[in-house]
């Protein structure tokens, strides 16, 4: 049983380290391999940590972080959508808009027009 507890603790530590790196580096082009290398683990171990501890995937978590920051930028600033996309790590504004709509239920421009209250408010 002690071995299992140490595995759980190790995965929790990996997940926490990876989350911190994502928060720090989300504007850059980061991926699972890069983060795994930075925290000295394998790609598969990091995938397991996200699945078991975070109940998500690396890619989904990264997108959530980027979408949270994008929403903040749209609601608080006057930055064009294209610039917001680049600021949160998307090279293609169209891909950013598609992901944003999926996460927030409306296009990025609707959040700007509504003065930060969300679509239609």
Residue pairs with C-beta under 8 A, 6 or more apart in sequence:
8 52
11 45
11 48
11 49
11 52
11 53
12 49
12 53
14 39
14 41
14 45
14 46
14 49
14 53
15 49
15 50
15 53
15 54
17 39
18 35
18 39
18 46
18 49
18 50
18 58
19 54
19 61
21 30
21 35
21 38
21 39
22 30
22 35
22 61
22 62
22 65
23 65
26 62
26 65
26 66
26 69
26 88
26 89
27 87
27 88
27 89
28 89
29 89
29 91
30 62
30 89
31 58
32 43
32 46
32 47
32 58
32 59
33 43
35 46
35 58
36 42
36 43
36 45
36 46
39 46
41 49
46 58
47 57
47 58
50 56
50 57
50 58
50 61
51 57
54 61
56 64
62 89
63 99
63 103
64 103
66 88
66 89
66 90
66 99
67 88
67 99
67 100
67 103
67 104
69 87
69 88
70 84
70 85
70 87
70 88
70 96
70 100
70 108
71 104
71 111
73 79
73 84
73 87
73 88
74 81
74 84
74 108
74 111
74 112
74 116
75 111
75 112
75 115
75 116
76 116
77 84
79 87
81 93
81 96
81 97
81 108
81 109
81 112
82 93
84 96
84 108
85 92
85 93
85 96
85 97
85 108
86 93
88 96
90 96
90 99
96 108
97 107
97 108
100 107
100 108
101 107
101 108
104 111
105 119
106 118
106 119
110 119
110 120
111 118
111 119
114 120
114 121
